[in-house]
């Protein structure tokens, strides 16, 4: 692997931060403010794209900003895993940028400047996490994401908003301080460094004579320290955060917050502990069974929710664990399935939340039972919802099928019938809570006050600013299912297949 020492990756992280400053400076001029948000998103994505060719050629980028202590530094390193996350988050920020204009103006939301500033900084912190070259740098950006998404969750500044935000920040900050910080100390004591072994996912950074119990304790602390991953029982913050505006929910559930959580766990498993050590100490299969409980339980809870955003929240909790499950099975096929779901889930889930927001702004409806016949008045929105739902279910040819295909191959590689049953059962549960929403929107009985209403709800310019991005993300979720080769090439270079 050829590693280029360059500050380009630092620049990519800085662009959203500069955009945030420009948004703040133009807060009294909404058109200019929102233009800066979109320009920042486009430049961030183009900066990431500029880094892709070298990654595709099997190379990497690296840059050390400064060293605090031997083995502890603020260090950036970009490889295949980082480019998957960074490319996904930066592109979806563009979609969210246009969507936010329609949503925030459509509802005449207050504090829009603060909203856009925190949104930009959160994406910038996600870029920093994607580019982190060691556990210390990852931890710093992980915490920045928590801090700057707190005002987004509390955006409405009412009792419900503050309560949801309080639970959100308490869960995330407590777990990172109580588990992640001690884990970093234990890892440093055992290894003498916090740098990732990015070129070797098999051996990690631990010495051959590492103490089994210390390794196990360190691993469990990392697993629970990254609570943004939504693994049960540290998941309850996620449904509570649904009090936030829908673009924030999309940011939380598809682009930044939860993805930083699962990305961090994947990075730790592959670049700190390594597949060999996880297999030797049976930590991989333990993790696979542990997250399987989350996959099934969250899906069952989702079936009971009639509020659309709440149903999507529990769906997210379940779907995130597919990513961890894939890496935890430790086979090339399974790891491929887990890592590609970082992309597949992001595009599908942001589509679903975009749809929920468009429905709420256009019709005022949040409860699934009130959406009978809505598909005839919002056909583009509900067709996009249907396509994204197919991806969550894992039906071909949508991208989620690629995920579940590789996960199933991974389970067969290790001859584990239990995990195969988990994958099948979860797909059936996914269908159970998504298909009725789509069918009810076209064939369900409208509410009495909606009978006779035939005009399109998607025709106004502000609504179209929301509908166009969700159509694009839904189409891309189909295209990534038909042609996943780019992502598979990046992942295969990492896993050595």
N, C-alpha and C positions, 0 to 999 in steps of 0.2 A: 504494500500500500504506500503510495507516494503522498506524503503529508506536506502541504504548502502552508508556511507560516505567513498569515496575512490578517490584516485588520478589517477585511471586507465583512467578516461575520459580525464584528463589533458594530460596523456601520449599519448592517441590517437590523440589529437590535435597537440602534439609536434612532432610526427613521420614525417609528411610532411615537417615541418620546418627544422628538422635535415637533411632530404633528400635533401632539397634545398641547405643547406650548403655543403653537400658532392658533389652535382652536380656542384656547383660553384668551389669547390676545384679541380675537375677533368675535368674542362672545355676543356683542351687541349687534352684530350683522349676521343673521342666521344663514343667508345664502353663502357667504364667504366661509363661515364656520363649518358648514356641512361640506363645502368644497374641499377644505383642508383635510377633513376626515377621509374623504374618498381618495384624494391625491395621496395621502399618507398610506392608505391601504394598497393602492396601485403600485407605488414606489417600493413598498415593502415586498410585495409579491414579485416584482421585477428583479429586485435585489436577490431574492431567494432563487429565482429562475436562473440568474447569472451564475449561481454556484453549482447548479445541477450537473453540467457537462463533466466537470472534474470528478464528481461523485460517481457518475455513471461509468467513468473509466476506471473505477476502483480506487480512487484517491480519497483524500480527506483534507480538511482545512483546520488550522490550529492557531491560536493566539493567546498568549498569557498577558493579562493586563498588569497584574502585580502579584508579588508573593508576600504572604503574611508570615509564613513559617515554613520550614522545609516540609514539603508534602502537602501544604495547605496554601492555595492560591486562588485568585479569581482568574479562571482559565476557560477558554472557549475551544471547543472541538466539534467539528461538524462532520458527520458520517451519514450512512444511509438511513439509520433510524431517525436522526435529527432532521434530515431533509424531508422525510415523510411527514413529520409533524409540522415543521415550519411551513412547508409548501401548502399543506392543507389549511392551516390556521390563517395564513396570509391571504390566500385566495378567498376564503369564506368571509374574511373581513371586508373584501370588496363588495360581496353580495349583501352583507349585513349593513354596509354603509348606505347603500341605496334604500334598503328595506327600512332602516331606522328613520330616514327622512319621511317616508309615508306614514309610518307608525306614530312617531312622536308628534308630527304636525297633525295627523288625522285625529289624534286624541287631545291635541293642544296641551301636551304634557309640560309641567313646570321644570325648572332647573335643567334645561336641555344642554347648556354649555358644560355643566358639571358631568352630565351623562356622557357626552362625547369625549371629554378629557379622560375620564376614568376608563372608558371603553378602549381608547387608544393606548393608554399606559398598560392596561391589562394584556392587550395583544403584544405590546413590546416586551413585557415580562415573560410571556409565553415563548417569544422568540429567544429570549435569554436562556430559558429552561431547555429549549430544543438544542441550543448551541453549547450547553454547559459541558465543560471538559472534566469536571470532577464533582464529587458529592457536595462539597462546600458551595460551589457556584450554583448548582442546582437548587440547593436549599435557599439561597438568597433570593433567587427569582421566584421560587415557589411561594415564599412569604410575601413578595411584592404583589403577586397575583391575588393572594388572600386580602391584603390591605386595600387594594384599589377596586376590588369587586364588592367590598362591603357597602360603599355608598350606592352602588348600582342595585344591590338587593334591597336596601333601605330607601330606594328612590322616592316612593310615595310619601314617606315621612308621616305615616299614620301608625296607629297602635299595632296593626297587623304587620306592617312593613318593618317596624323596629323590632318586633318580636322575632320575625323570620330572620332578620339580619343578625340579631343577637345570637340565635342558635347557630347560624352559619359561621360566624367568626369564632364562637366559643369552641365548636367542634374542631374547626381547622387549626386554630392557633393552639389549643390545648394538646391535640395529638402531635403536632409538629414539635412542640416543646417537650412534652412528656416522653415521647418515643423516639422521634427522629434525631434530636440533639444527642441523647445518650448513645444512640446507635452509631452516630458519627464518631463519637469518642472511642467506643469499643472497636470500631473498624480501624481507626487510626492507630490505636494501641497494637492491634494484631498485625497490621499491614505496613505501618510506617508512612502511609500516603492515603490520600482520598481521591487520587486521580483514577479515572476510568480506564479499564483495559479495553479500549475500543477496537483494537485490532484482533482481539482473541476472546470470543464469547464463550469458549470452552473452559478456559482455566481461571478467568477472573484475576483478582489481585491478591487473594489470600495465599499464604505460604502453604506448602505441602503438609506441614505438621500442625496446621491450625486446629485449635481445640474445638471439638464437636459442639459442646454446649455453648461456648461463646459465639460460635458461628450461628447456631440456631437462634440464640437470643437476639443477636444482631439482626438476623433476617426477619424475625417476627416483629421486632421494633420498627424496621423499615416498612414492612407490610402494613402495619397499623398506623405508622407515622404519616404515611401519604393518604390521609383520609379523603382527599378529593376524589379518590378512585371509587368511592361509594360502596365499598365492600361491607356487607353486614357483619357486625352490628353498628358500624360507624357510618351509617347511611342517612340517618334521619334529618340531617341538615339539608339534604337535597330537595325533598318534597317541600320543606318549610320555605326554601328560597324561591318557591314558585310565586310568592307575592310580588316579585319583581316584574317590571314590564317584559313583555314577550321577547323583544330583542335581547334582553339580558338573559332570559331563560335559554335562548338559543346560544348565547355566549357561554353560559354555564354548562349546558348539556351537550354541546356539539363541538365547540371551537377551542375554548381555553381551559376553563377550570377543571372539569372532570378529565379532559384529555391530558392536562399537566399531571394529574394524579396517576392515571394508568401509564402514561409515558414514563414517569419517574420510576414506577415499580418495574416496568419492563427494562429500563436502563440499569437499575440496580441488579436485577436478576441476571442479566446478560453480561454487564460490564464491571460488576463488583464481585458477585459471588461466582458467576460462571456456571454453565450447564453441568459440568463434571462434578463440582462440589455439591450442587443442589441434588443431583442424582445420588451421589455417594451418601449423603446424609438424609435422603428420602424427603427433602423439603419440597421438591417439585411436585410429587404426587400428593403430598399433604395440601399444598396450595391449590392444586386442581380440584380436589374434593371440597375444600373449604369454600372456594368461590362458586362451585356448583350449587351449593346451598343458596347462595345469593341469586344465581341465575333463575332457579325454580321458584323460590319464595317471592322474589320481587315480581315475577310474572303473574303469580297467583294473586298477589295484592292488586296489581294493575287491573285485573279482571273485575275487581270490586269497585273501581273508581268511575264515577260518571262525569266528573269534571275533566275536560280534555287535557288540560295541562298537567293535572295530577296523574292521569293515566300515562302520559308521556314521561313524567318524572320517574315513575316506577319502572317503566320500560327502559329508561336510561340506566338505572341501577343494575338491571338485569344484563343489558347489552354490554356494558363496560366490562363485566366480568368475563365475557368471551375473550377479550384481549388478554387478560391475565391468565385465563385458562389455557389459551394456546401456548403462551410462553412457558407456563408451568409444566406442560406435558413434555417439553424439552426435546422433541423430535423436530427435524427440519420442516416437515409438513405442518406440524402443529404451530410452531413458531411463526411460520409464514402466514397461517390463518389468523393468528392473534394480531400480528403486526399490520397486516393489510386491513384489518377491521378498524384500525385507527383512522384510516381514510374513509372506508366504506360507511362506518357508523356516522362519521362527521357529516357527510353530505346528505345521508338519509335523514338523520335526526334533525339537522338544521332545517331541512325541508318541512318536516312535520311541525316543528315549532313555528316556522314562518306561516304555515297554513293555519295553525291555531290563532296566531296573532291577526292574520288577515280576516279570519272569520269573526273574531271579536270586534275589530274595528269596523268592519262592513255591516255586521248584523247585530252586534252586541251580545252574541251568544257564547257561553262558556261551557254549558252543560250539554253532553252528547245527546241526551234525551230530547233536547229542544231543537236539534238540527235536522229533523225530518224534512226531506225535500229540498234541503239547502243546496244540494249538488246541482240542481237545475238553475239556480241563480248564481252559483259560483262554480261553474264546471271546471275551469282551469285549476282552481285551488284544490278541488276535491279529487281531480284526476292526479294531480301532483301528489296529494296525500296518499292516494292508492298506490302509486308507484313506489313511494318511499316506504309504505307499509310492506310491500312485497319484499323490499330489501331487508327490512327488519325480520320478516318471517324466514327469509333465506330461499325465496323462490327464484328460479332462473327466469329471464337472463339478468336480473338486477344484481347489483354488486354484492349484496349480502349473501347471495348463493356461493360466491367465490370463497367468502369467509368460512361458511359452514362446510363447504366441500373439503377444504384443507384441514379444518378442525376434525372432521370425521376421519380423514385419512390419518391424521396424527393419533387419534384414539385407536384406530386399527393397528397402527405401527406398534403401539405398546400393548395391543391385545386387551384393551380395557372396555368391556361391555357396559359397565356402569356409566362411563363418560359418554359413550355412544347413546345410551338411553337418555341421558341428560340433554344432549343436543336435540334428539328427536322430540322429547317431551316439551322442551322450551320452544321449539318451532311451532308445535301445536298450540301452545299457550299464546305465543305471539299472534298466531292467526285468530285465536279466540278473542283477543282484545282489540285487534286492529280491523279485521274484516267487518264486524258489525257497524263500526263507525262509518266506513265507506258505503256499505249497503244502505244503512239508515238514511244517509244524506241524499240518496237517489230514490229509494223506494219506501222510506218511512213516511208516516203520516205527519204533515205539518201541524204546528200549533194553530188553534182557531184564529188567532190574529194574523197568521201568515197565509191562511187560505186565500187564494186569489191573487197573491203577490207574485208577479211574473217578471218584473224588471230585473235586469242584471245588476248585481252588487259589485261587479268588478270593473265598471266602466269609468269611474272617476280617476283623474290623474294620480291622486295620492294613493288610492288602492292599487292602481297599476304599478306604482313604484314598489309595492309589496309583492304583487303577483308575479311580475317578471323575474325577480331573483329566485323565487321559489320554483318557478318553472325551469329555470336554468339549472338549479341544483338537483331537481328531480331527474331531468334529462341526463345530467352528468352521472347520476347514480346508476342509470341504465347503461350508459356508455362504458363506465368502469367495470360493469359486470361482463360486458361483451369483450372489452379490450383492457384487461388488467395488466398487460405485459410490462408497462413502464414500472409500476409499483413492484411487480414480482421480480423484475430484474434487480432493482435496488435491494430488496429483501434477500434474494438468493445470494447476492454478493456478501451479505452479512452472515448468513447461516451456512455458507459454504456448499451450496448445491448448484 
